Amino acid sequence: MKKIILSIAFFFLLIVESTSHVEHYAKYDYLEYELFRNDKSIGYHKYKFNRESDQLSIDSEVSFKITKLGVDLYKYYAKSEENYKKGEFKSFFSKTKQNKKDRYVNIKLETDGESLIIDGSSYKGKADKNFVVGTWWNHEIIKAKAQISGISGRIIEQTVTFLGKKDIKIGEKIYKTLHFNFRSSDESLPDSKKLNTDIWYEEDTNLWIKASFIKSGQWEYRLKKVNLTP
């Protein structure tokens, strides 16, 4: 069970974002993803896009639990807010409850615009402004040399590989996608902390369609609902 918890926690450390072309997503108002473990639905991840003048704020909520024989073995809940002005990242805040453990991270762009200031439960200090706080919804993450944990602020170097085009079927709809693999650059990390996740983005829109990884089971994110801006 400890191995499962470490694997789950590590994946969700990688869910958030930092510098990006958010104007690509101007038509989206709401995104919702269903989370599966071994093809069983266990939770959700929702994004709400709020716009005012040249400012964009994205509210995110993640919730899931693993049960066995009616007993909750693991519960996870997180809320976050990320903010942009004129398409430039300004700040990110999150609070997470992993079973009974509380974690947090606050990230801001320094006033001179040259670096990020991180105050997190695992790391406090500065980071390159080009590092991303790993939100899968924004395809700009494929260009980043490192991710910043959206749970604790830990910095994770990554290698991204394009694996080709693929048709992905979710429900009755087929999406034409671009397939990428995200892997930890540091091979010396223990397996429980290594990143090895496949992500699919819709070819024409850059919309995040699906995520998949294998650690103590098969895990998948699948696009469930999209609301467009009125």
Stockholm file with secondary structure:
# STOCKHOLM 1.0

chainA/1-230         MKKIILSIAFFFLLIVESTSHVEHYAKYDYLEYELFRNDKSIGYHKYKFNRESDQLSIDSEVSFKITKLGVDLYKYYAKSEENYKKGEFKSFFSKTKQNKKDRYVNIKLETDGESLIIDGSSYKGKADKNFVVGTWWNHEIIKAKAQISGISGRIIEQTVTFLGKKDIKIGEKIYKTLHFNFRSSDESLPDSKKLNTDIWYEEDTNLWIKASFIKSGQWEYRLKKVNLTP
#=GR chainA/1-230 SS CHHHHHHHHHHHHTCCCCSCCGGGGTTEEEEEEEEEETTEEEEEEEEEEEEETTEEEEEEEEEEEEEETTEEEEEEEEEEEEEEETTEEEEEEEEEEETTEEEEEEEEECTTSSEEEEEESSCEEEEETTCBCCCTTSGGGGGCSEEECTTTCCEEEEEEEEEEEEEEEETTEEEEEEEEEEEESCTTSCGGGCCEEEEEEETTTCCEEEEEEESSSEEEEEEEEEEECC
#=GC SS_cons         CHHHHHHHHHHHHTCCCCSCCGGGGTTEEEEEEEEEETTEEEEEEEEEEEEETTEEEEEEEEEEEEEETTEEEEEEEEEEEEEEETTEEEEEEEEEEETTEEEEEEEEECTTSSEEEEEESSCEEEEETTCBCCCTTSGGGGGCSEEECTTTCCEEEEEEEEEEEEEEEETTEEEEEEEEEEEESCTTSCGGGCCEEEEEEETTTCCEEEEEEESSSEEEEEEEEEEECC
//
